Structure formats: structure tokens, C-alpha cells
Amino acid sequence: MIRIRVTLEMTLAGKRITLPAVTASVNDHGAMLLCTRNFPVDTRFDLINERTAQKQSCRVTRAALENPQGYLIPVEFAAPAPGFWHISFPPPGWKGLEN
């Protein structure tokens, strides 16, 4: 699990709101977020990386899974953002050690 603190910024019912969340997993195309609130598929919002203050537009891709800590929400960036998480990912086609 890769825990990075993030903030979700969105407009709901005409009001701008912010919500804290953390990541459960991340990649160049988005993340799995853990949040206390659930959102419908296609909900759009800005995601702010609290470590860097970088902002990326996102959308919810599938229905969230409820767990004891909240909701696991899969999101994708509006455009790939390879440097957003400041984590080095293996290159495409990379294979680990084989036993």
C-alpha cells in the first residue's frame, strides 16, 4: 500500500468543497483513493498531492468498494501524469527476477 495524503476539490450542489483522502495505490494514470465519502462513477474533481501541492484533474472510473476505513475509489487522471507522485515506476515490459 502506498499512502500519500491528498485533497479532493470539487463543486457539489453549487458549493466548492475540499475533502481529505489517502492513496491505497498509485500509477502514472491515477490512483485508488481511500476516502470517508463515496462518489458516483464519472464524478470529476481536482486531486492535490499534499507533499508537492501539485494538482491534477481526475474522474471516478468505477463504483467504490466500501471497507471499514471508508471507500476505496478508483480514479484516473484527465491526462497521464508520470511525475505527479514523484515515484519511479518500472518501465513497460519490465520483468522481475524469476526463481
N, C-alpha and C positions, 0 to 999 in steps of 0.2 A: 504494500500500500504506500502510495506517495502522497503525503499530507502537505498541502500548500494552502495557506489561508487565502481566500478570495472574497470579493464582494460582488454581489449581483446588483446592477442598477437597471430599473425598468419603470415604465409608466403603467399603472393599473388603475382603472376607473378614473382616469384623468389626473392622477397624483403620481409624482415621482417618488419611488421608494428605493431603499437600499436594504439588502439582506446579507448577513454573513453566511459563509459556507466554507467547506474544505474539500479538497480533491481526494478521491479514492484512487484514481489512476489518471494519467495524463498521456497525451501524444501530440504530434505536430498538428493534428486536425481537431483537437478538442479535449474533452475530459469526461470523467464520471464524477459528478459532484455529490456531496453529502450535505443536504440542507434540511432545515426543520419544516419547510413548506414544500408542497407539491405543485407542479405546474403542468398544464396540458401540453401535448405534443404541438410543436411549431411555435411555442412561446418564444419570443425574441427578447434579448436583453444584452446589456454590456457586462462583460466579466472583467474584473480588475484583479490583477495579481498583486497581492498585498506586499510581497517582497520587493517588487520593482515599480509599482504604480502603473504598469503598462495596462492598457485597456484593449479588449478585443470583442467585437460583436459576435453573438452566438445565437443558436436556436436549440430547443429541446428536440431530440430526434425520435425518442420512443417513450412509452409510458414508464414512469418511475417505479422502482421497486421499494416497498416500504420495509424498513428494518427498525430495530429498537432505538437507533440513534437518529432516525429521521427518514429521509427519502434519498435513494440513490438515483440521480438524474443524469442520463446520458446527453451530452451537448456536443455540438460541432461548431467550429469557428466558421464565420462567413467566408473566410479565405484561409488556406493553410498558413500557419504562423510558426515556422520551425524554431524561432528563438524565443517564443513567448515564455516558456517555462524555465529557460536557462538550464536545461538538462541535455546532455549528449545522448542521443538515441543511436542504436546500431544502424549501420547503413542497410538499405534494401538488399535482400538476398543473403544477409549475414547468417551464418550457421554457427551454433555453439560447439563446444567440444563434444565429440562423440565417444562413448565408452566402448 
